[in-house]
Amino acid sequence: MMNNKNLETIRPNDFRKEYKAIEQELQGKIAKFFDKGRYILGEEVETFESAFATYVGTNHCVGVANGLDGLFLALKALGIGNGDEVLVPSNAYIASVLAISHAGAKPVFVEPNPITFNIDATLIEAKITGNTKAIMPVHLYGLISDMPAIMNIAQENNLFVVEDCAQAHGAKVNGQHAGSFGDINAFSFYPTKNLGACGDAGAITTNSAELAEKIKKLRNYGSVERYRNEVIGYNSRLDEFQAAILNVKLNYLDVWNTKRREIAQEYARIFSDQLWTLPTEPEGYHHVFHQYVVQSANRAEDMRWLKEQGYECLIHYPVPPYKSEAYREVYKNENYPLADKLAEQVISLPVHGKMWQK
Ligand SMILES: *Cc1c(COP(=O)(O)O)cnc(C)c1O
């Protein structure tokens, strides 16, 4: 079965299977949700914020509308804006880069480590200037970045750290969770993430009561007290409905992450003969395999073969942000060969919490 001998198509996600596995609990929750009749900033959001802070190991969590807003509002809360520079990996997802631009700051790219896919900590210091304010490590594909090294560099250079944890719910290094290292960190609960809502949702985590309070204002028109608008805020609240769903699904995050890790082990066995670079889990790290990403020098051919075997694969991501139409004019004089190479070679095999299960 594991070899996919029956050639059943395996898709990157199967939301219906996931729903079926916890249908009664979700339906019970939804019935209560309509019974209570509270849709914005109620008990479900508060319960989730407190449960997720406990899960991650921070003093505070504040729900927001999505992951991009979480990153953007985190930078705003730190006072980062015009003229400031934020270091971000050159192979990041576009949203990480957009958040920096929306704050008014400049994304400055640092190449990744080609084995972990995460920002290469040894290349960070060369990119620090007088304008650098923060480092934004992006924990790609479920593997947390080298946070011990990054936190040291940040401390020595007086920089903030904003972790992009959108792909790393439950990931750890030395037993410490993604989202608990940086000054203020952002998660996405987009449906495909390891912890996914039934629509858009996000959150920030922090140990700072002051930063948490700032986010609570920024997400709600600058107000925590009705009709008292203290700052020029936004509308970026976590919906009560999404929080209700997340309150159910948070209980399954570790179980489904374990399933993802088992699939990764199985893939390593199935594909051990391929001329690919397979993902690794360095000593001391707990990988949660948001994606199982291999590197192939013959991607088109290999993806065709995988499709014949029944694996519906994706590419995360085919274009590095600096070469996207949105940014290529700005970065036309810069080159990131490693980001380019990864964009040409990466293949994401399907992996999700209910894969290979009835
Ligand atoms: C999904 C994702 C985001 C954005 O999250 P949204 O909720 O879709 O806004 C940001 N960064 C990374 C690395 C992501 O994977």
PDBQT file of the ligand as one rigid body, heavy atoms in Angstrom, charges set to zero:
ROOT
HETATM    1  C1  LIG A 401       1.177  30.801   4.058  1.00  0.00    +0.000 C 
HETATM    2  C2  LIG A 401       2.382  31.608   4.344  1.00  0.00    +0.000 A 
HETATM    3  C3  LIG A 401       2.307  32.970   4.673  1.00  0.00    +0.000 A 
HETATM    4  C4  LIG A 401       1.063  33.776   4.559  1.00  0.00    +0.000 C 
HETATM    5  O1  LIG A 401      -0.015  33.323   5.277  1.00  0.00    +0.000 OA
HETATM    6  P1  LIG A 401      -1.504  33.726   4.811  1.00  0.00    +0.000 P 
HETATM    7  O2  LIG A 401      -2.352  33.286   5.950  1.00  0.00    +0.000 OA
HETATM    8  O3  LIG A 401      -1.788  33.004   3.548  1.00  0.00    +0.000 OA
HETATM    9  O4  LIG A 401      -1.524  35.209   4.649  1.00  0.00    +0.000 OA
HETATM   10  C5  LIG A 401       3.456  33.625   5.038  1.00  0.00    +0.000 A 
HETATM   11  N1  LIG A 401       4.648  33.006   5.043  1.00  0.00    +0.000 NA
HETATM   12  C6  LIG A 401       4.773  31.703   4.714  1.00  0.00    +0.000 A 
HETATM   13  C7  LIG A 401       6.119  31.064   4.766  1.00  0.00    +0.000 C 
HETATM   14  C8  LIG A 401       3.645  30.971   4.333  1.00  0.00    +0.000 A 
HETATM   15  O5  LIG A 401       3.786  29.683   3.992  1.00  0.00    +0.000 OA
ENDROOT
TORSDOF 0
